C-alpha cells in the first residue's frame, strides 16, 4: 500500500488510505449523493462498506473528498487495471481527482497495473478528462427489456 504520510501535490493533498469504519457517516452520505444522481447504479452504500472492510475495494480520502478503488484482472491477458469505482468531491465541479494524475500513475505502477480506468455518467467529464490524457475506451448503452 502507499505511505500514510501526507504529501502535497501542488495545491492539494494526496489521497490517503483510510479505514471506512473511521469515516462511514461522511462516506455514506457521499455515496448516497452519487446514487441519487445516477439511479442506474445497482449497489447500495453498505455494499461499498462491505467491499472495503473485506479488502476487495480500498477507500482513500483527502480534505476535498474520497475515492474507492479496486484492482481488476483481465481474465484473458492477465493485465491488471486500477479501477476508480467511486470518486466524490465535497465541492462539485472542481474535477479534483483528475488533478492527481501522478498519484494515480504511481499507485497503478506500484500495484503492477497496466491501466487506470474510470467511468462517469457525467457528460461534462469527457472533454475535461480527454484534455488531461484519458482515452475513451467504450460507451455503455443500456435498454430495459419490456415485460
Secondary structure, DSSP 8 states (H G I E B T S, - for coil): ----S--EETTEE--EE--GGGSHHHHHHHHHHHHHH-TT----HHHHHHHHHTTSSEEEEETTEEEEEEEEE-TTT--EEEEEEEEEESSTT--GGGGGHHHHHHHHHHTT-SEEEE--S-THHHHHHHHTT--------------
